[in-house]
């Protein structure tokens, strides 16, 4: 019996955050805190990996009940939105009829709750801008120098003043500026690390293009060179409403789930590069959903004290497995 092609994605990277050493922090107390300075699982992607492995085990134990094909995708590089686009572009999703993704946390005090059709992902672009000038003695021959720091500083201020778009929300942020080598040297190099975001891909495109124009203008104004490096991106996307409803009906009867949350979005301008995979499947006529695995969080995402309630893990494993199994059965032919 022929069945559908179903894919599930689990991201597995960490975040540039130093984990707390507080002995009240459970990973510290129980000996599984990060051993890498400046890097920890502060967004729950280690739990996503554990959920994916649990789903793999369940499906293998029930493989005789499956129809069609199941692809479990463990994706690196979600932080910085660098990983999903290459997977989408590889063609591995082009025969997929249904794709599922999800994220733990997001909402506080939500153990036992789930959402099956999340949306509201902001499109985003991550950029590095490298200005290169000419060093010179700041007092003896300042006219011979070309000041990369001033170009970068001018760009940073102007970028923050980009007019917002009337079509929806947008964000732009210069996160870091590193420049110069000494107080008496004209700075010959400056590096800006920044990001743009938009409620839709079109709004993000607008903010990004204005940003690029400002960077180029600042380089020309101070007669320095500019190299722009694209470091990552994501599109806007929405879960397929009909498949989301189908997943909700499946999830609401599972043990451990005591509530279905409606109209849940990433909120606050959050982005997620799974959108590339969602849109790839949807553009080929398939269905895509992004789910919430509700939990009780200790601190917020991307915080050194972040931790989750591990009772969420078996609930999420059963939820994803049940949706895959039911989809396999109901849409076989």
C-alpha positions as CSV (number, residue, x, y, z in Angstrom):
1,X,0.0,0.0,0.0
2,X,1.4,3.3,-1.1
3,X,1.6,6.1,1.5
4,X,2.6,9.7,1.9
5,X,6.1,11.1,2.3
6,X,6.3,12.6,5.8
7,X,9.3,14.6,7.2
8,X,10.0,15.8,10.7
9,X,12.8,18.3,11.5
10,X,14.7,18.6,14.8
11,X,17.3,21.3,15.2
12,X,20.3,20.5,17.3
13,X,22.7,23.5,17.8
14,X,23.7,25.6,20.8
15,X,23.8,29.3,21.6
16,X,26.6,31.8,22.2
17,X,25.7,32.1,25.9
18,X,27.8,31.2,29.0
19,X,25.9,28.8,31.3
20,X,25.5,29.8,34.9
21,X,27.6,28.1,37.5
22,X,25.0,28.5,40.2
23,X,24.7,25.2,42.1
24,X,20.9,25.7,42.2
25,X,20.9,25.3,38.4
26,X,19.9,21.7,37.8
27,X,22.4,21.0,35.0
28,X,25.1,22.2,37.4
29,X,23.8,20.2,40.3
30,X,23.4,17.0,38.3
31,X,26.6,17.3,36.2
32,X,25.3,17.9,32.7
33,X,26.0,21.6,32.3
34,X,27.9,22.9,29.3
35,X,31.7,22.2,29.4
36,X,32.3,24.8,26.6
37,X,32.8,28.4,27.7
38,X,30.5,30.8,26.0
39,X,28.3,28.0,24.5
40,X,25.3,26.3,25.9
41,X,21.9,24.8,25.0
42,X,20.0,27.9,26.1
43,X,17.2,27.5,23.5
44,X,16.3,23.8,24.1
45,X,17.7,22.4,20.9
46,X,19.3,19.5,22.9
47,X,15.7,18.6,23.9
48,X,14.7,18.8,20.2
49,X,17.4,16.3,19.4
50,X,16.2,14.0,22.3
51,X,12.6,14.2,21.0
52,X,13.8,13.3,17.5
53,X,15.7,10.3,18.7
54,X,12.7,9.2,20.8
55,X,10.5,9.5,17.7
56,X,12.9,7.5,15.7
57,X,12.8,4.7,18.3
58,X,9.0,4.7,18.5
59,X,8.6,4.6,14.7
60,X,11.1,1.8,14.4
61,X,9.2,-0.2,17.0
62,X,6.0,0.4,15.0
63,X,7.4,0.3,11.4
64,X,5.0,-2.5,10.4
65,X,2.2,0.0,11.0
66,X,3.7,2.7,8.7
67,X,2.7,3.3,5.1
68,X,4.9,5.5,2.8
69,X,8.2,7.1,3.8
70,X,9.3,9.0,6.9
71,X,12.3,11.3,6.8
72,X,13.7,12.4,10.1
73,X,15.9,15.5,9.6
74,X,18.4,16.6,12.3
75,X,19.4,20.1,11.3
76,X,22.4,22.1,12.4
77,X,22.8,25.8,12.3
78,X,19.3,27.1,13.2
79,X,20.8,29.7,15.5
80,X,21.9,32.5,13.2
81,X,19.4,31.0,10.6
82,X,22.1,29.3,8.6
83,X,21.1,25.6,8.3
84,X,17.7,25.0,6.8
85,X,18.1,26.8,3.5
86,X,20.8,24.4,2.3
87,X,18.5,21.4,3.3
88,X,15.7,23.0,1.4
89,X,17.9,23.7,-1.6
90,X,19.2,20.1,-1.7
91,X,16.0,18.7,-3.1
92,X,15.4,16.3,-0.2
93,X,12.1,17.9,0.5
94,X,10.7,18.1,-3.0
95,X,8.7,14.8,-2.7
96,X,7.5,15.5,0.9
97,X,3.7,15.7,1.3
98,X,3.7,16.6,5.0
99,X,6.5,18.2,7.1
100,X,6.5,18.9,10.9
101,X,8.7,21.0,13.0
102,X,8.5,22.3,16.5
103,X,10.0,24.2,19.4
104,X,10.1,23.7,23.1
105,X,9.2,26.5,25.5
106,X,8.3,29.9,24.0
107,X,5.5,30.3,26.5
108,X,6.1,30.2,30.3
109,X,4.3,27.7,32.6
110,X,2.9,25.6,29.7
111,X,3.6,22.0,30.6
112,X,0.9,19.8,29.1
113,X,0.0,22.5,26.5
114,X,0.7,22.3,22.8
115,X,0.0,24.3,19.6
116,X,0.0,22.7,16.2
117,X,-0.1,25.6,13.8
118,X,2.2,28.2,14.9
119,X,3.0,31.2,12.6
120,X,4.2,34.8,12.9
121,X,7.8,34.1,12.0
122,X,9.6,37.2,11.1
123,X,11.8,37.1,8.0
124,X,15.4,38.1,8.8
125,X,18.8,38.7,7.3
126,X,22.1,38.5,9.3
127,X,24.9,40.7,7.9
128,X,28.5,41.5,8.7
129,X,29.9,44.7,7.3
130,X,33.7,45.1,7.1
131,X,35.0,48.6,6.5
132,X,38.7,48.9,5.5
133,X,40.5,52.2,5.5
134,X,44.1,53.4,5.8
135,X,46.0,53.7,9.2
136,X,48.0,56.7,10.0
137,X,49.4,58.7,13.0
138,X,46.4,60.4,14.5
139,X,48.5,63.6,15.3
140,X,51.5,63.5,13.0
141,X,49.6,62.8,9.7
142,X,45.9,62.5,10.2
143,X,45.2,63.6,6.7
144,X,46.9,60.5,5.3
145,X,44.5,58.2,7.1
146,X,41.1,56.9,6.1
147,X,38.9,56.3,9.2
148,X,37.0,53.0,9.1
149,X,35.6,53.5,12.6
150,X,33.9,56.8,11.6
151,X,32.4,55.1,8.6
152,X,31.0,52.3,10.7
153,X,29.8,54.6,13.4
154,X,28.0,56.8,10.9
155,X,26.4,53.7,9.3
156,X,25.3,52.4,12.7
157,X,23.5,55.6,13.6
158,X,21.9,55.9,10.2
159,X,20.7,52.3,10.1
160,X,19.0,52.8,13.5
161,X,17.0,55.7,11.9
162,X,15.6,53.7,8.9
163,X,11.9,54.7,8.5
164,X,9.7,51.8,9.4
165,X,7.4,50.1,6.8
166,X,3.6,50.8,6.9
167,X,2.8,47.3,5.9
168,X,3.8,45.7,9.2
169,X,6.3,45.4,11.9
170,X,10.1,45.5,11.3
171,X,13.3,45.4,13.3
172,X,16.9,46.4,12.7
173,X,19.8,46.1,15.1
174,X,23.5,46.7,15.0
175,X,24.7,44.2,17.6
176,X,28.4,44.8,17.7
177,X,31.0,47.3,16.4
178,X,34.7,46.4,16.7
179,X,37.2,48.9,15.4
180,X,40.6,50.4,15.8
181,X,44.0,49.4,17.3
182,X,45.1,52.3,19.5
183,X,44.2,55.8,20.7
184,X,46.8,57.5,18.5
185,X,46.2,55.5,15.3
186,X,43.6,56.3,12.6
187,X,41.4,53.2,12.7
188,X,41.9,51.2,9.5
189,X,39.3,48.5,10.1
190,X,35.8,48.3,11.6
191,X,33.4,45.4,11.7
192,X,29.6,45.8,12.2
193,X,27.5,42.7,13.0
194,X,23.8,43.4,12.4
195,X,20.4,42.0,11.6
196,X,17.2,43.0,9.9
197,X,13.7,41.5,10.5
198,X,10.3,42.0,8.9
199,X,6.8,40.7,9.6
200,X,6.9,39.5,6.0
201,X,9.7,38.7,3.6
202,X,8.8,41.9,1.6
203,X,9.2,44.1,4.7
204,X,12.5,42.5,5.6
205,X,13.7,43.0,2.0
206,X,12.9,46.7,2.4
207,X,14.8,47.1,5.6
208,X,17.7,45.0,4.3
209,X,18.0,47.1,1.1
210,X,17.9,50.4,3.0
211,X,20.6,49.0,5.3
212,X,22.9,48.0,2.4
213,X,22.4,51.4,0.9
214,X,23.5,53.1,4.1
215,X,26.5,50.9,4.5
216,X,27.6,51.7,0.9
217,X,27.0,55.4,1.4
218,X,29.0,55.5,4.6
219,X,31.9,53.8,2.9
220,X,31.9,56.3,0.1
221,X,31.6,59.3,2.5
222,X,34.7,58.3,4.4
223,X,36.5,56.9,1.3
224,X,37.0,53.5,2.7
225,X,36.2,50.1,1.2
226,X,33.3,47.9,2.2
227,X,32.8,44.1,2.2
228,X,29.3,42.9,3.1
229,X,29.0,39.3,4.2
230,X,25.6,37.6,4.4
231,X,25.7,35.3,7.4
232,X,22.2,33.8,7.5
233,X,18.6,34.4,6.7
234,X,15.0,33.2,7.1
235,X,11.7,33.8,5.4
236,X,8.3,34.5,6.8
237,X,5.9,31.5,6.8
238,X,2.6,30.2,8.1
239,X,1.5,26.7,9.1
240,X,-0.9,25.0,6.8
241,X,-4.2,25.6,8.6
242,X,-6.0,22.4,7.6
243,X,-3.1,20.1,8.5
244,X,-2.7,22.1,11.7
245,X,-6.3,21.4,12.6
246,X,-5.7,17.7,11.8
247,X,-2.7,17.6,14.1
248,X,-4.6,19.3,16.9
249,X,-7.3,16.7,16.7
250,X,-4.7,14.0,17.0
251,X,-2.8,15.6,19.8
252,X,-5.7,16.6,22.0
253,X,-6.5,13.0,23.0
254,X,-3.0,12.0,23.9
255,X,-1.9,11.4,27.5
256,X,-0.1,14.3,29.1
257,X,-1.7,16.9,26.9
258,X,-4.4,18.9,28.7
259,X,-4.8,21.9,26.4
260,X,-4.5,23.1,22.8
261,X,-3.3,26.7,22.4
262,X,-4.7,28.6,19.5
263,X,-3.1,31.6,17.6
264,X,0.4,31.0,19.0
265,X,3.2,32.8,17.3
266,X,6.9,33.1,17.9
267,X,6.0,36.6,19.1
268,X,8.2,39.6,19.6
269,X,9.7,39.4,16.1
270,X,11.2,35.9,16.5
271,X,12.6,34.1,13.5
272,X,13.0,30.4,12.6
273,X,14.8,29.1,9.5
274,X,12.5,26.1,9.4
275,X,10.4,28.5,7.3
276,X,12.6,27.7,4.3
277,X,11.6,24.0,4.7
278,X,8.0,24.9,5.2
279,X,7.7,27.0,2.1
280,X,9.6,24.5,0.0
281,X,7.1,21.8,0.9
282,X,4.2,24.1,0.5
283,X,5.4,25.4,-2.9
284,X,5.4,21.8,-4.1
285,X,1.8,21.3,-3.0
286,X,2.5,19.8,0.4
287,X,1.5,20.7,4.0
288,X,3.7,22.1,6.7
289,X,3.2,22.8,10.4
290,X,5.2,24.1,13.3
291,X,4.3,23.0,16.8
292,X,4.9,24.1,20.3
293,X,6.1,21.6,22.9
294,X,4.8,23.2,26.1
295,X,7.0,23.1,29.2
296,X,7.8,24.9,32.4
297,X,10.9,27.0,31.8
298,X,13.6,28.2,34.3
299,X,14.4,31.6,33.0
300,X,13.9,32.7,29.4
301,X,15.5,31.4,26.2
302,X,19.1,32.5,25.5
303,X,19.7,33.1,29.2
304,X,22.5,31.4,31.1
305,X,20.0,29.9,33.6
306,X,17.7,28.4,30.9
307,X,16.3,24.9,31.7
308,X,13.1,23.0,30.9
309,X,10.8,20.6,32.7
310,X,11.9,17.2,31.3
311,X,8.4,15.8,31.7
312,X,7.8,17.5,28.4
313,X,10.0,15.0,26.5
314,X,7.8,11.9,26.5
315,X,4.7,14.0,25.8
316,X,6.4,15.6,22.7
317,X,7.7,12.2,21.5
318,X,4.3,10.8,21.7
319,X,2.7,13.8,20.0
320,X,5.1,13.8,17.0
321,X,5.0,10.0,16.6
322,X,1.2,9.9,16.8
323,X,0.8,12.6,14.2
324,X,3.2,10.8,11.8
325,X,1.5,7.4,12.3
326,X,-2.0,8.8,11.8
327,X,-0.9,10.8,8.7
328,X,0.7,7.7,7.3
329,X,-2.5,5.7,7.9
330,X,-5.1,8.2,6.9
331,X,-3.4,9.4,3.7
332,X,-2.2,6.1,2.3
333,X,-3.7,4.8,-0.9
